[in-house]
Structure formats: structure tokens, C-alpha cells
Amino acid sequence: MAASTSHKIGGQLHTTESMLLHLLSRLDVARQRAQQARRKRFGRHEPISLATMRYELRTFDLWRSIIAECLASFLYVFLLCATHLTWTGSNFIFGSSTPNWLIIALCSGFTMATLIQCFGHISGGHINPAVTISFLITKRISPLRAFMYILAHCTGAIAGAALLYGLA
């Protein structure tokens, strides 16, 4: 076994190992202080750099999320707008040609709940640009993802309305 080397610092005798442990503990304290300062400055969410967004653009997860948001917006607009249409059997079932607000409200609520259940684990289930903007403001998603989600919401809604227009 090798003998440990002793050093005299400030009138006290220290071994090399104790000096190394002291240095590592001081580095750990400095790292913790830097993390606290960063947390205080940015909150819970770290700033997103351009390199991070460039990497995110190449991930399969982003594109899967965008497709899920587009499909969810498509289905929501299609189903909700379809409830406002009166069809030939609606007078027989509901008794008048005016829309039944209870049916429209239930369709809206159940559709949103079902779509969030289906697509929430993939993309977060925003289905609305206002929700996406609020996530962007609170720094829960990157600006790239927010832009792509809003674009997917708009294209999905236009496609849903266009399909309904073509069918009606």
C-alpha cells in the first residue's frame, strides 16, 4: 500500500485525500448554487435554444404529435359542425327544425373528452390554438412545436369543414 502524503495548510496537517474531498464538496456547493440561480432566473422551464429546436424538428415524436393534433382538430370540427346541420330525420327525432342545444353541448363535450383521451398521450391533446399559445407562454412547449401545432390545428379544422361541406 502506498502511504498517503500529508500537507501542512494553515497550521493543520491534511492528507491528499482529505484535500480532494474538500475540493469536491466545494465544487458541489458551487454547482448547487448555480442551479438555484438558474432556477430562480428561468423558473421551472429551461430556455430553448435554436439548436434544440433544430434537433426537435428531426424527431419522430414531433411529427407524430403534429399529425395527432391535425387529426384531432379535423374530427372535432367535423363532428361539432355536423351537429348543427339539420337532416331529414332530425324533425322526426327531435320534433323541430331548430337545433337542440343540449345535443350540441353534449356532442361538444363528449367529442373533446374522447379526443383528449385518444390523443392526449401523444401530443398533449391541445386541439385548440389558444391552449397551444398558453402552453407556449408558460414555456411548456418550444416555439417550433407551438407554431407547428397551430398550423396543424388550422389545417385540420379547414379539412374538417371542407369535408362536411362536400358531404352536405
MOCORDA-V549307 format. One line per field, one symbol per residue. ss: DSSP state (H for helix, E for strand, C for the rest). burial: + if it has 24 or more other ideal C-beta (glycine too) atoms within 12 Angstrom, else -. A space follows every 10 residues. Layout:
ss->???
burial->???
This chain:
ss->CCCCCEEEEC CEEEEHHHHH HHHHHHHHHH HHHHHHHHHH HHCCCCCCCH HHHHHHHCCH HHHHHHHHHH HHHHHHHHHH HHHHCCCCCH HHHHCCCCCC HHHHHHHHHH HHHHHHHHHH HHHCCCCCHH HHHHHHHCCC CCHHHHHHHH HHHHHHHHHH HHHHHHHC
burial->---------- ---------- ---------- ---------- ---------- -----+---- -+--++-+++ ++++++++++ +++------- ---------- ------+--- ++--++--+- -++++++++- ++--++---- ++++++-+++ -++-+++-++ +-------
